Amino acid sequence: MADTEGMQKMLPEADVANRKYARQPLCARTSYSCNKLFLFIYTLLFLFVGIILMAIGVLVEIHRQKVQAMNNQLALPVTLLILVGLIITVNAISGMVGTLTENIFLLKVFLVVTILAFLIQVSIGIIAFIYRERVPNIVTPHVMFAITGYGNSSGLTRAMDYLQNRYQCCGLGSYTDYSQVNEEYKCDSGKPQACGVPSSCCRTESAKTQTACGYNIVGNLTASDKVNTEGCTDAFIRWLAEHLDLTGAIALGFAIPQIIGILLVYYFIRRVNDYQKGYRVGQYFG
């Protein structure tokens, strides 16, 4: 028995190894505990950022789906934005748990994923602004197929109806596009819609419910009174540019504050390591 007690005094680490150091509260008026409080607040804000990014990405994606048959330029940045939002949300939860429990592994995971998310967000911003500069060259004349395929493709029909209803425009260059390139609307087609435009081009909501409101309207002197005659090209370019600007600005805007979080968690990991080592040393010599 005496030998055992002597061995424990000589090798206190045999008993200390099974002990856990006392975790610090969120703020106990020490730099360590206040660092812990600030990091916890940051992870909580980080959680909201992730949720906001996902929400914005989903909203833009809903709008993109309405015109994806015409153009897919928003697909990559929006998909990345939703993915980053999901990663940030899960990572923030990991960071909150790691901060409260002072778990080194979870804190390191949070640090690494935060750095990766930061790099991806910067990439999203760059991609979005690069695509934005290409928008004018992409739209005209490469989307005239939307007019040609109107009525034959449900996707193109929905996309053009969405643009024409929302921006009160018709065709791409002008309302005469349908009578020039769409077989159903050409003046010699022999169809009821010959020399006409889709009902989504009509000016009033009541008229839009009447399928024939835009029939035989091309060349009519009163055409501008009944249908929108301006083309949708400028509106479509503006729509794409606005959504790409939003995607890029959101991605870059939320990436900048993450630098603070990276520094906070890195510093806290070092403090936890030092604190744990100091605790063990204190136990050895206490």
MIDOSE-1310 file (N, C-alpha, C; in nm, 2 decimals, decimal comma, always signed):
residues 286
madt	+0,08/-0,12/+0,00/+0,00/+0,00/+0,00/+0,09/+0,13/+0,00; +0,19/+0,12/+0,08/+0,28/+0,23/+0,09/+0,35/+0,25/-0,04; +0,39/+0,14/-0,10/+0,46/+0,15/-0,23/+0,37/+0,21/-0,34; +0,24/+0,18/-0,34/+0,15/+0,24/-0,43/+0,14/+0,38/-0,42
egmq	+0,13/+0,43/-0,29/+0,11/+0,57/-0,26/+0,24/+0,65/-0,31; +0,36/+0,58/-0,28/+0,48/+0,64/-0,32/+0,49/+0,66/-0,48; +0,44/+0,56/-0,55/+0,44/+0,56/-0,69/+0,35/+0,67/-0,75; +0,24/+0,69/-0,68/+0,14/+0,80/-0,73/+0,20/+0,94/-0,71
kmlp	+0,28/+0,95/-0,60/+0,35/+1,08/-0,57/+0,46/+1,11/-0,67; +0,53/+1,00/-0,71/+0,64/+1,01/-0,81/+0,58/+1,03/-0,95; +0,47/+0,97/-0,98/+0,41/+0,97/-1,12/+0,27/+1,03/-1,11; +0,25/+1,15/-1,08/+0,12/+1,21/-1,07/+0,04/+1,20/-1,20
eadv	+0,11/+1,20/-1,31/+0,04/+1,20/-1,44/-0,05/+1,08/-1,46; -0,02/+0,97/-1,38/-0,10/+0,85/-1,39/-0,24/+0,87/-1,35; -0,26/+0,96/-1,25/-0,39/+1,00/-1,20/-0,45/+1,12/-1,28; -0,36/+1,21/-1,31/-0,41/+1,34/-1,38/-0,46/+1,31/-1,52
anrk	-0,41/+1,21/-1,58/-0,45/+1,18/-1,72/-0,60/+1,15/-1,73; -0,66/+1,10/-1,62/-0,80/+1,08/-1,62/-0,89/+1,19/-1,58; -0,82/+1,30/-1,54/-0,90/+1,42/-1,50/-0,93/+1,52/-1,61; -1,03/+1,60/-1,60/-1,06/+1,70/-1,70/-1,04/+1,84/-1,63
yarq	-0,98/+1,93/-1,71/-0,96/+2,06/-1,66/-1,10/+2,13/-1,65; -1,11/+2,23/-1,57/-1,24/+2,30/-1,55/-1,26/+2,40/-1,67; -1,37/+2,39/-1,74/-1,39/+2,48/-1,85/-1,43/+2,62/-1,79; -1,39/+2,72/-1,87/-1,42/+2,85/-1,83/-1,56/+2,90/-1,88
plca	-1,62/+2,98/-1,80/-1,75/+3,03/-1,84/-1,73/+3,13/-1,96; -1,85/+3,17/-2,02/-1,84/+3,25/-2,14/-1,76/+3,38/-2,12; -1,78/+3,44/-2,00/-1,71/+3,57/-1,97/-1,69/+3,58/-1,82; -1,57/+3,56/-1,77/-1,54/+3,56/-1,63/-1,44/+3,67/-1,60
rtsy	-1,44/+3,78/-1,69/-1,36/+3,90/-1,67/-1,21/+3,86/-1,69; -1,19/+3,76/-1,78/-1,05/+3,73/-1,82/-1,05/+3,73/-1,97; -0,93/+3,75/-2,02/-0,92/+3,76/-2,17/-0,95/+3,63/-2,23; -0,92/+3,52/-2,16/-0,95/+3,39/-2,22/-1,10/+3,37/-2,23
scnk	-1,18/+3,39/-2,12/-1,32/+3,37/-2,12/-1,39/+3,47/-2,21; -1,34/+3,59/-2,22/-1,40/+3,69/-2,31/-1,38/+3,65/-2,46; -1,26/+3,60/-2,48/-1,23/+3,55/-2,62/-1,33/+3,44/-2,65; -1,36/+3,35/-2,55/-1,46/+3,25/-2,57/-1,60/+3,31/-2,60
lflf	-1,64/+3,41/-2,53/-1,77/+3,48/-2,55/-1,77/+3,54/-2,69; -1,67/+3,61/-2,73/-1,67/+3,67/-2,86/-1,68/+3,57/-2,97; -1,61/+3,46/-2,96/-1,61/+3,35/-3,06/-1,75/+3,29/-3,07; -1,81/+3,27/-2,95/-1,95/+3,21/-2,95/-2,05/+3,31/-3,02
iytl	-2,04/+3,44/-2,99/-2,12/+3,53/-3,06/-2,10/+3,53/-3,21; -1,97/+3,52/-3,25/-1,94/+3,51/-3,39/-2,00/+3,39/-3,46; -1,99/+3,27/-3,39/-2,04/+3,15/-3,45/-2,20/+3,16/-3,46; -2,26/+3,23/-3,37/-2,40/+3,25/-3,38/-2,44/+3,34/-3,50
lflf	-2,36/+3,45/-3,52/-2,38/+3,53/-3,63/-2,35/+3,46/-3,76; -2,25/+3,37/-3,75/-2,21/+3,29/-3,87/-2,32/+3,20/-3,91; -2,40/+3,15/-3,81/-2,51/+3,06/-3,83/-2,62/+3,14/-3,91; -2,64/+3,27/-3,87/-2,74/+3,35/-3,94/-2,70/+3,38/-4,08
vgii	-2,56/+3,40/-4,10/-2,51/+3,43/-4,23/-2,54/+3,31/-4,32; -2,51/+3,19/-4,28/-2,53/+3,07/-4,36/-2,68/+3,06/-4,40; -2,77/+3,08/-4,30/-2,91/+3,07/-4,33/-2,95/+3,18/-4,44; -2,90/+3,30/-4,42/-2,93/+3,41/-4,51/-2,88/+3,38/-4,65
lmai	-2,76/+3,33/-4,66/-2,70/+3,29/-4,79/-2,78/+3,19/-4,86; -2,83/+3,09/-4,79/-2,91/+2,98/-4,85/-3,04/+3,04/-4,89; -3,10/+3,13/-4,81/-3,23/+3,19/-4,85/-3,22/+3,27/-4,97; -3,11/+3,35/-4,98/-3,09/+3,44/-5,10/-3,07/+3,35/-5,22
gvlv	-2,99/+3,25/-5,21/-2,96/+3,15/-5,32/-3,09/+3,09/-5,37; -3,17/+3,04/-5,27/-3,30/+2,98/-5,31/-3,39/+3,07/-5,38; -3,40/+3,20/-5,34/-3,49/+3,30/-5,40/-3,44/+3,33/-5,54; -3,31/+3,35/-5,56/-3,25/+3,37/-5,69/-3,28/+3,25/-5,78
eihr	-3,26/+3,13/-5,73/-3,28/+3,01/-5,80/-3,43/+3,00/-5,85; -3,52/+3,04/-5,77/-3,66/+3,04/-5,80/-3,69/+3,13/-5,92; -3,63/+3,25/-5,92/-3,64/+3,34/-6,03/-3,56/+3,28/-6,16; -3,45/+3,22/-6,13/-3,37/+3,16/-6,25/-3,45/+3,05/-6,32
qkvq	-3,52/+2,97/-6,24/-3,59/+2,86/-6,30/-3,69/+2,91/-6,41; -3,74/+3,03/-6,39/-3,84/+3,09/-6,48/-3,79/+3,12/-6,61; -3,66/+3,14/-6,62/-3,60/+3,18/-6,75/-3,48/+3,09/-6,79; -3,46/+2,98/-6,72/-3,35/+2,89/-6,74/-3,35/+2,83/-6,89
amnn	-3,47/+2,82/-6,95/-3,48/+2,77/-7,08/-3,41/+2,86/-7,18; -3,40/+2,99/-7,15/-3,34/+3,09/-7,23/-3,19/+3,11/-7,21; -3,16/+3,10/-7,08/-3,02/+3,13/-7,05/-2,99/+3,07/-6,91; -2,86/+3,01/-6,90/-2,83/+2,94/-6,77/-2,71/+3,01/-6,70
qlal	-2,69/+3,14/-6,73/-2,57/+3,20/-6,67/-2,57/+3,21/-6,52; -2,68/+3,21/-6,46/-2,69/+3,22/-6,31/-2,67/+3,09/-6,24; -2,67/+2,98/-6,32/-2,67/+2,85/-6,25/-2,55/+2,82/-6,16; -2,43/+2,85/-6,21/-2,31/+2,82/-6,13/-2,30/+2,90/-6,01
pvtl	-2,30/+3,04/-6,02/-2,29/+3,12/-5,90/-2,40/+3,09/-5,80; -2,52/+3,07/-5,84/-2,63/+3,05/-5,75/-2,62/+2,91/-5,68; -2,58/+2,81/-5,75/-2,56/+2,68/-5,69/-2,45/+2,68/-5,59; -2,34/+2,75/-5,62/-2,23/+2,77/-5,52/-2,28/+2,84/-5,40
lilv	-2,36/+2,95/-5,42/-2,41/+3,03/-5,31/-2,49/+2,94/-5,21; -2,58/+2,86/-5,27/-2,66/+2,77/-5,18/-2,58/+2,67/-5,11; -2,48/+2,62/-5,18/-2,39/+2,52/-5,12/-2,31/+2,58/-5,01; -2,25/+2,70/-5,03/-2,18/+2,76/-4,93/-2,26/+2,80/-4,81
glii	-2,39/+2,84/-4,83/-2,48/+2,87/-4,72/-2,50/+2,75/-4,63; -2,52/+2,63/-4,70/-2,54/+2,51/-4,63/-2,42/+2,47/-4,54; -2,30/+2,48/-4,61/-2,18/+2,45/-4,54/-2,16/+2,54/-4,42; -2,18/+2,67/-4,44/-2,16/+2,76/-4,33/-2,26/+2,73/-4,21
tvna	-2,38/+2,70/-4,24/-2,48/+2,67/-4,14/-2,44/+2,55/-4,05; -2,40/+2,44/-4,12/-2,35/+2,32/-4,05/-2,22/+2,35/-3,97; -2,13/+2,43/-4,04/-2,01/+2,46/-3,97/-2,02/+2,55/-3,85; -2,12/+2,64/-3,86/-2,15/+2,73/-3,75/-2,19/+2,65/-3,62
isgm	-2,28/+2,55/-3,65/-2,32/+2,47/-3,54/-2,21/+2,40/-3,47; -2,12/+2,35/-3,56/-2,00/+2,28/-3,51/-1,91/+2,37/-3,43; -1,90/+2,50/-3,48/-1,82/+2,60/-3,41/-1,88/+2,64/-3,27; -2,01/+2,65/-3,27/-2,08/+2,68/-3,14/-2,06/+2,57/-3,04
vgtl	-2,07/+2,45/-3,08/-2,05/+2,33/-2,98/-1,91/+2,33/-2,94; -1,82/+2,35/-3,04/-1,67/+2,34/-3,01/-1,63/+2,45/-2,91; -1,69/+2,57/-2,93/-1,66/+2,68/-2,84/-1,71/+2,66/-2,70; -1,83/+2,62/-2,69/-1,89/+2,59/-2,55/-1,82/+2,48/-2,48
teni	-1,78/+2,38/-2,55/-1,72/+2,26/-2,48/-1,57/+2,27/-2,49; -1,51/+2,37/-2,56/-1,37/+2,39/-2,57/-1,30/+2,26/-2,63; -1,37/+2,21/-2,73/-1,33/+2,09/-2,80/-1,23/+2,13/-2,92; -1,11/+2,10/-2,90/-1,01/+2,14/-3,00/-1,04/+2,08/-3,14
fllk	-1,08/+1,96/-3,15/-1,11/+1,90/-3,28/-1,22/+1,97/-3,35; -1,33/+2,00/-3,28/-1,44/+2,08/-3,35/-1,40/+2,22/-3,39; -1,32/+2,28/-3,30/-1,27/+2,41/-3,33/-1,18/+2,41/-3,45; -1,09/+2,31/-3,47/-1,01/+2,30/-3,59/-1,09/+2,28/-3,71
vflv	-1,19/+2,19/-3,70/-1,28/+2,17/-3,81/-1,35/+2,30/-3,85; -1,40/+2,38/-3,75/-1,46/+2,51/-3,78/-1,36/+2,60/-3,85; -1,24/+2,60/-3,81/-1,14/+2,69/-3,87/-1,11/+2,66/-4,01; -1,09/+2,53/-4,04/-1,06/+2,48/-4,18/-1,18/+2,51/-4,27
vtil	-1,30/+2,47/-4,23/-1,41/+2,49/-4,31/-1,44/+2,64/-4,33; -1,42/+2,72/-4,23/-1,44/+2,87/-4,25/-1,34/+2,92/-4,35; -1,22/+2,88/-4,35/-1,12/+2,92/-4,45/-1,17/+2,88/-4,59; -1,21/+2,76/-4,60/-1,26/+2,71/-4,73/-1,38/+2,78/-4,78
afli	-1,48/+2,81/-4,69/-1,60/+2,88/-4,72/-1,56/+3,02/-4,77; -1,46/+3,08/-4,70/-1,42/+3,22/-4,74/-1,36/+3,22/-4,88; -1,28/+3,12/-4,91/-1,22/+3,11/-5,05/-1,33/+3,09/-5,15; -1,43/+3,00/-5,12/-1,53/+2,98/-5,22/-1,62/+3,10/-5,24
qvsi	-1,65/+3,17/-5,13/-1,73/+3,29/-5,15/-1,66/+3,40/-5,23; -1,53/+3,41/-5,21/-1,46/+3,51/-5,30/-1,46/+3,46/-5,44; -1,45/+3,33/-5,47/-1,46/+3,28/-5,60/-1,60/+3,30/-5,66; -1,71/+3,29/-5,58/-1,84/+3,32/-5,63/-1,86/+3,46/-5,67
giia	-1,80/+3,55/-5,59/-1,81/+3,69/-5,62/-1,74/+3,72/-5,76; -1,62/+3,67/-5,77/-1,54/+3,69/-5,90/-1,62/+3,63/-6,02; -1,67/+3,51/-6,00/-1,74/+3,44/-6,11/-1,86/+3,52/-6,15; -1,94/+3,57/-6,05/-2,06/+3,64/-6,08/-2,03/+3,77/-6,15
fiyr	-1,93/+3,84/-6,11/-1,90/+3,97/-6,18/-1,84/+3,95/-6,32; -1,76/+3,83/-6,34/-1,71/+3,80/-6,47/-1,83/+3,77/-6,56; -1,93/+3,69/-6,52/-2,05/+3,66/-6,60/-2,13/+3,79/-6,63; -2,13/+3,88/-6,53/-2,21/+4,00/-6,55/-2,15/+4,08/-6,67
ervp	-2,02/+4,08/-6,68/-1,96/+4,16/-6,79/-1,99/+4,09/-6,93; -2,02/+3,96/-6,93/-2,04/+3,89/-7,05/-2,19/+3,89/-7,09; -2,28/+3,94/-7,00/-2,42/+3,93/-7,03/-2,46/+4,00/-7,16; -2,42/+4,12/-7,19/-2,47/+4,18/-7,32/-2,43/+4,10/-7,44
nivt	-2,32/+4,04/-7,44/-2,27/+3,96/-7,56/-2,35/+3,82/-7,56; -2,40/+3,78/-7,45/-2,46/+3,65/-7,45/-2,61/+3,66/-7,50; -2,67/+3,77/-7,46/-2,82/+3,77/-7,48/-2,85/+3,79/-7,63; -2,79/+3,88/-7,70/-2,82/+3,91/-7,84/-2,70/+3,87/-7,93
phvm	-2,73/+3,80/-8,03/-2,85/+3,74/-8,08/-2,88/+3,60/-8,03; -2,80/+3,55/-7,93/-2,80/+3,41/-7,90/-2,93/+3,36/-7,83; -3,02/+3,44/-7,80/-3,15/+3,39/-7,74/-3,27/+3,41/-7,83; -3,24/+3,44/-7,96/-3,36/+3,45/-8,05/-3,43/+3,32/-8,06
fait	-3,36/+3,21/-8,03/-3,43/+3,08/-8,04/-3,55/+3,07/-7,94; -3,55/+3,16/-7,84/-3,66/+3,16/-7,75/-3,79/+3,21/-7,82; -3,77/+3,30/-7,92/-3,89/+3,35/-8,00/-3,93/+3,24/-8,10; -3,83/+3,18/-8,16/-3,85/+3,07/-8,26/-3,93/+2,95/-8,20
gygn	-3,88/+2,92/-8,08/-3,94/+2,80/-8,01/-4,06/+2,83/-7,93; -4,11/+2,95/-7,92/-4,23/+2,99/-7,84/-4,35/+2,91/-7,89; -4,42/+2,85/-7,80/-4,54/+2,77/-7,84/-4,50/+2,62/-7,86; -4,38/+2,59/-7,90/-4,34/+2,45/-7,92/-4,27/+2,39/-7,80
ssgl	-4,20/+2,48/-7,72/-4,13/+2,44/-7,60/-4,19/+2,50/-7,48; -4,24/+2,42/-7,39/-4,30/+2,47/-7,27/-4,21/+2,55/-7,18; -4,08/+2,52/-7,18/-3,98/+2,59/-7,10/-3,96/+2,73/-7,16; -3,94/+2,74/-7,29/-3,92/+2,87/-7,36/-4,05/+2,95/-7,35
tram	-4,16/+2,89/-7,36/-4,29/+2,96/-7,35/-4,31/+3,03/-7,21; -4,28/+2,95/-7,11/-4,29/+3,00/-6,97/-4,19/+3,11/-6,95; -4,06/+3,10/-7,00/-3,96/+3,20/-6,98/-4,00/+3,33/-7,05; -4,05/+3,32/-7,18/-4,08/+3,45/-7,25/-4,21/+3,51/-7,18
dylq	-4,30/+3,43/-7,14/-4,42/+3,48/-7,08/-4,39/+3,55/-6,95; -4,29/+3,49/-6,88/-4,25/+3,55/-6,75/-4,19/+3,69/-6,77; -4,09/+3,70/-6,87/-4,03/+3,82/-6,90/-4,12/+3,93/-6,95; -4,21/+3,89/-7,04/-4,31/+3,98/-7,11/-4,41/+4,03/-7,01
nryq	-4,45/+3,95/-6,91/-4,54/+3,99/-6,81/-4,48/+4,08/-6,71; -4,36/+4,05/-6,67/-4,29/+4,12/-6,56/-4,24/+4,26/-6,61; -4,18/+4,26/-6,73/-4,12/+4,38/-6,78/-4,20/+4,46/-6,88; -4,32/+4,41/-6,91/-4,42/+4,47/-7,00/-4,35/+4,50/-7,13
ccgl	-4,30/+4,39/-7,19/-4,23/+4,40/-7,32/-4,28/+4,29/-7,41; -4,23/+4,29/-7,53/-4,27/+4,18/-7,62/-4,16/+4,15/-7,72; -4,13/+4,02/-7,74/-4,02/+3,98/-7,83/-3,89/+4,01/-7,76; -3,79/+4,01/-7,85/-3,65/+4,05/-7,80/-3,62/+4,19/-7,85
gsyt	-3,61/+4,20/-7,98/-3,58/+4,34/-8,04/-3,71/+4,42/-8,04; -3,82/+4,36/-8,08/-3,95/+4,43/-8,08/-4,06/+4,33/-8,09; -4,18/+4,38/-8,08/-4,30/+4,28/-8,09/-4,31/+4,21/-8,22; -4,24/+4,27/-8,33/-4,25/+4,21/-8,46/-4,17/+4,08/-8,47
dysq	-4,09/+4,05/-8,37/-4,00/+3,93/-8,38/-4,08/+3,80/-8,41; -4,20/+3,79/-8,34/-4,28/+3,67/-8,36/-4,32/+3,65/-8,50; -4,37/+3,76/-8,57/-4,41/+3,74/-8,70/-4,30/+3,72/-8,80; -4,18/+3,74/-8,76/-4,06/+3,73/-8,85/-4,00/+3,59/-8,84
vnee	-3,99/+3,53/-8,71/-3,91/+3,41/-8,70/-3,99/+3,29/-8,64; -4,11/+3,31/-8,59/-4,19/+3,20/-8,54/-4,29/+3,16/-8,64; -4,29/+3,03/-8,68/-4,37/+2,98/-8,79/-4,52/+2,99/-8,76; -4,56/+2,98/-8,63/-4,70/+2,99/-8,59/-4,75/+3,14/-8,60
ykcd	-4,66/+3,24/-8,59/-4,71/+3,38/-8,59/-4,67/+3,45/-8,72; -4,61/+3,38/-8,81/-4,58/+3,45/-8,94/-4,71/+3,49/-9,01; -4,71/+3,60/-9,08/-4,83/+3,64/-9,14/-4,89/+3,55/-9,25; -4,80/+3,46/-9,30/-4,85/+3,37/-9,41/-4,87/+3,23/-9,35
sgkp	-4,88/+3,22/-9,22/-4,89/+3,09/-9,16/-5,03/+3,03/-9,17; -5,13/+3,11/-9,19/-5,27/+3,07/-9,21/-5,33/+3,03/-9,07; -5,26/+3,06/-8,96/-5,31/+3,02/-8,83/-5,38/+3,15/-8,77; -5,47/+3,12/-8,67/-5,54/+3,24/-8,61/-5,45/+3,34/-8,56
qacg	-5,33/+3,30/-8,51/-5,23/+3,39/-8,45/-5,14/+3,46/-8,55; -5,17/+3,44/-8,68/-5,08/+3,50/-8,78/-5,08/+3,65/-8,76; -4,95/+3,71/-8,79/-4,93/+3,85/-8,77/-4,97/+3,90/-8,63; -4,95/+3,81/-8,53/-4,98/+3,85/-8,40/-4,87/+3,82/-8,30
vpss	-4,90/+3,84/-8,17/-4,81/+3,82/-8,06/-4,88/+3,74/-7,95; -4,81/+3,68/-7,86/-4,87/+3,60/-7,75/-4,95/+3,70/-7,66; -5,04/+3,64/-7,59/-5,13/+3,72/-7,50/-5,05/+3,78/-7,39; -4,93/+3,73/-7,35/-4,85/+3,79/-7,25/-4,79/+3,93/-7,29
ccrt	-4,81/+3,96/-7,42/-4,76/+4,09/-7,47/-4,87/+4,20/-7,45; -4,99/+4,16/-7,42/-5,10/+4,25/-7,41/-5,08/+4,35/-7,29; -5,13/+4,47/-7,30/-5,10/+4,57/-7,21/-5,18/+4,55/-7,08; -5,30/+4,52/-7,08/-5,38/+4,51/-6,96/-5,40/+4,36/-6,91
esak	-5,42/+4,34/-6,78/-5,43/+4,21/-6,72/-5,56/+4,14/-6,78; -5,66/+4,22/-6,80/-5,79/+4,16/-6,85/-5,77/+4,11/-6,99; -5,69/+4,18/-7,07/-5,67/+4,14/-7,21/-5,58/+4,01/-7,21; -5,49/+4,00/-7,12/-5,40/+3,88/-7,12/-5,47/+3,75/-7,10
tqta	-5,59/+3,76/-7,04/-5,67/+3,64/-7,02/-5,74/+3,59/-7,15; -5,73/+3,68/-7,25/-5,80/+3,65/-7,38/-5,69/+3,61/-7,48; -5,69/+3,48/-7,52/-5,59/+3,43/-7,60/-5,57/+3,51/-7,73; -5,67/+3,56/-7,79/-5,66/+3,63/-7,92/-5,64/+3,77/-7,91
cgyn	-5,60/+3,83/-7,79/-5,59/+3,97/-7,77/-5,48/+4,03/-7,86; -5,38/+3,95/-7,89/-5,26/+4,00/-7,97/-5,26/+3,95/-8,11; -5,37/+3,88/-8,16/-5,37/+3,82/-8,29/-5,39/+3,94/-8,39; -5,32/+3,92/-8,51/-5,33/+4,01/-8,62/-5,31/+4,16/-8,58
ivgn	-5,21/+4,18/-8,50/-5,18/+4,31/-8,45/-5,06/+4,38/-8,51; -4,97/+4,30/-8,58/-4,85/+4,35/-8,64/-4,89/+4,44/-8,76; -4,84/+4,56/-8,76/-4,87/+4,65/-8,87/-5,00/+4,74/-8,84; -5,07/+4,70/-8,73/-5,19/+4,78/-8,70/-5,15/+4,91/-8,64
ltas	-5,21/+5,02/-8,68/-5,17/+5,15/-8,63/-5,20/+5,17/-8,48; -5,29/+5,08/-8,43/-5,33/+5,09/-8,29/-5,26/+4,98/-8,20; -5,15/+4,92/-8,26/-5,08/+4,81/-8,19/-5,03/+4,86/-8,06; -4,97/+4,98/-8,05/-4,91/+5,02/-7,92/-5,02/+5,05/-7,81
dkvn	-5,14/+5,06/-7,85/-5,25/+5,08/-7,75/-5,29/+4,95/-7,69; -5,27/+4,84/-7,77/-5,32/+4,71/-7,72/-5,21/+4,62/-7,67; -5,09/+4,63/-7,72/-4,98/+4,54/-7,68/-4,86/+4,62/-7,65; -4,76/+4,56/-7,57/-4,63/+4,63/-7,55/-4,55/+4,60/-7,68
tegc	-4,49/+4,71/-7,73/-4,42/+4,70/-7,86/-4,27/+4,69/-7,84; -4,22/+4,74/-7,72/-4,08/+4,74/-7,69/-4,03/+4,59/-7,67; -3,90/+4,56/-7,72/-3,85/+4,43/-7,70/-3,80/+4,41/-7,56; -3,77/+4,28/-7,53/-3,73/+4,24/-7,39/-3,58/+4,23/-7,37
tdaf	-3,50/+4,25/-7,47/-3,36/+4,23/-7,46/-3,30/+4,32/-7,35; -3,33/+4,45/-7,35/-3,27/+4,53/-7,24/-3,32/+4,49/-7,11; -3,45/+4,45/-7,10/-3,50/+4,41/-6,97/-3,43/+4,28/-6,92; -3,41/+4,19/-7,02/-3,35/+4,06/-6,98/-3,20/+4,08/-6,94
irwl	-3,13/+4,17/-7,01/-2,99/+4,20/-6,97/-2,99/+4,26/-6,83; -3,09/+4,35/-6,81/-3,09/+4,42/-6,68/-3,12/+4,32/-6,57; -3,22/+4,22/-6,60/-3,25/+4,12/-6,50/-3,13/+4,03/-6,46; -3,06/+3,99/-6,57/-2,94/+3,90/-6,54/-2,84/+3,98/-6,47
aehl	-2,81/+4,10/-6,51/-2,71/+4,18/-6,44/-2,74/+4,21/-6,30; -2,87/+4,24/-6,27/-2,91/+4,27/-6,13/-2,89/+4,14/-6,04; -2,93/+4,03/-6,09/-2,92/+3,91/-6,01/-2,77/+3,86/-5,99; -2,69/+3,88/-6,10/-2,55/+3,85/-6,09/-2,48/+3,94/-5,99
dltg	-2,52/+4,07/-6,00/-2,46/+4,17/-5,90/-2,50/+4,13/-5,76; -2,63/+4,10/-5,74/-2,67/+4,06/-5,61/-2,60/+3,94/-5,55; -2,58/+3,84/-5,64/-2,51/+3,72/-5,60/-2,36/+3,75/-5,56; -2,30/+3,82/-5,65/-2,16/+3,86/-5,62/-2,14/+3,94/-5,50
aial	-2,22/+4,04/-5,49/-2,21/+4,14/-5,37/-2,24/+4,06/-5,24; -2,34/+3,98/-5,24/-2,37/+3,90/-5,12/-2,25/+3,81/-5,08; -2,20/+3,74/-5,18/-2,09/+3,65/-5,15/-1,97/+3,72/-5,10; -1,93/+3,83/-5,16/-1,81/+3,90/-5,12/-1,84/+3,98/-4,99
gfai	-1,96/+4,03/-4,97/-1,99/+4,11/-4,85/-1,99/+4,02/-4,73; -2,03/+3,90/-4,74/-2,03/+3,81/-4,62/-1,90/+3,74/-4,60; -1,81/+3,75/-4,71/-1,68/+3,68/-4,69/-1,58/+3,76/-4,61; -1,59/+3,90/-4,62/-1,50/+3,99/-4,55/-1,50/+3,97/-4,40
pqii	-1,62/+3,96/-4,33/-1,63/+3,95/-4,19/-1,57/+3,81/-4,14; -1,56/+3,72/-4,23/-1,51/+3,59/-4,19/-1,36/+3,59/-4,16; -1,29/+3,69/-4,21/-1,15/+3,71/-4,17/-1,14/+3,73/-4,02; -1,23/+3,80/-3,96/-1,23/+3,82/-3,82/-1,25/+3,69/-3,75
gill	-1,35/+3,61/-3,80/-1,38/+3,48/-3,74/-1,26/+3,39/-3,74; -1,19/+3,39/-3,86/-1,07/+3,30/-3,87/-0,97/+3,34/-3,77; -0,94/+3,47/-3,75/-0,85/+3,51/-3,65/-0,89/+3,48/-3,50; -1,02/+3,50/-3,48/-1,08/+3,47/-3,35/-1,06/+3,32/-3,31
vyyf	-1,10/+3,23/-3,40/-1,09/+3,09/-3,37/-0,95/+3,04/-3,36; -0,86/+3,09/-3,45/-0,72/+3,05/-3,44/-0,66/+3,09/-3,31; -0,69/+3,21/-3,26/-0,64/+3,26/-3,14/-0,70/+3,18/-3,02; -0,82/+3,15/-3,03/-0,89/+3,07/-2,92/-0,83/+2,93/-2,91
irrv	-0,81/+2,87/-3,03/-0,75/+2,73/-3,02/-0,61/+2,73/-2,95; -0,53/+2,83/-2,98/-0,41/+2,85/-2,91/-0,42/+2,87/-2,76; -0,52/+2,95/-2,72/-0,54/+2,97/-2,58/-0,59/+2,85/-2,51; -0,68/+2,77/-2,58/-0,73/+2,64/-2,52/-0,61/+2,55/-2,50
ndyq	-0,53/+2,54/-2,60/-0,41/+2,45/-2,59/-0,32/+2,49/-2,47; -0,30/+2,62/-2,46/-0,21/+2,67/-2,36/-0,28/+2,65/-2,22; -0,41/+2,67/-2,21/-0,48/+2,65/-2,09/-0,48/+2,51/-2,04; -0,50/+2,42/-2,14/-0,50/+2,27/-2,10/-0,36/+2,23/-2,06
kgyr	-0,26/+2,28/-2,13/-0,12/+2,24/-2,09/-0,09/+2,29/-1,95; -0,13/+2,42/-1,93/-0,10/+2,48/-1,80/-0,17/+2,41/-1,69; -0,29/+2,36/-1,72/-0,37/+2,29/-1,62/-0,29/+2,16/-1,58; -0,25/+2,09/-1,68/-0,18/+1,96/-1,65/-0,05/+1,99/-1,57
vgqy	+0,03/+2,09/-1,61/+0,15/+2,12/-1,54/+0,12/+2,16/-1,40; +0,01/+2,23/-1,38/-0,03/+2,27/-1,24/-0,06/+2,15/-1,16; -0,13/+2,05/-1,22/-0,16/+1,93/-1,15/-0,04/+1,85/-1,12; +0,06/+1,85/-1,21/+0,18/+1,77/-1,18/+0,26/+1,83/-1,06
fg	+0,26/+1,96/-1,05/+0,34/+2,02/-0,94/+0,26/+2,07/-0,83; +0,12/+2,05/-0,84/+0,04/+2,10/-0,73/+0,04/+2,00/-0,61
